[in-house]
């Protein structure tokens, strides 16, 4: 029997995220969080969800692997002929 889905919530009140705890530069903050994920030995810490949109504006999501990042942005590899590659060629705006 499946558990009651509405009871699958964790209590996050023990931790919080305050603006004073976050680096002003988002890449510096990402570096910190990524280092923490590596230190925690999380499986596939470079896995990320990439959101693109079809030409008619329908969002699509898939998991890709982060290959590098710097102050210019985030790098992942894909096949230009894949659906995500075609969507990015039509509309280069995406979200991670």
Order of alpha helices (4+ residues) and beta strands (2+ residues): alpha-beta-beta-beta-alpha
